[in-house]
Amino acid sequence: MKLILAVTLALASTASAFVPVSTPFGVVTSLDAKHVQKKAAKKSNHNRPRKSRPSDINRKPVVYPSFEKPSEYTISDAAAAPVNKKAE
């Protein structure tokens, strides 16, 4: 009987450690993180697939053909042609 009472008392005293503290401003809950989490770019870089095969490690960069941007406007020495609006 004394053993059951002692065990019950011990459990009740440890259970109070997990109950949120009530204050006049509301219930206070402590949310202390134990480890900082990686965010955004650090996380995606951490989780990216690693190059483990020799074919991936020794891969050469892709050689693209040269590209010349076409000119948008051509400069002409001729006079500008007048634009006539159609009469309705």
Beta strands, then each sheet from edge to edge (+ up, - down):
strand 1: 21-23
strand 2: 26-28
sheet 1: 1+ 2-
end
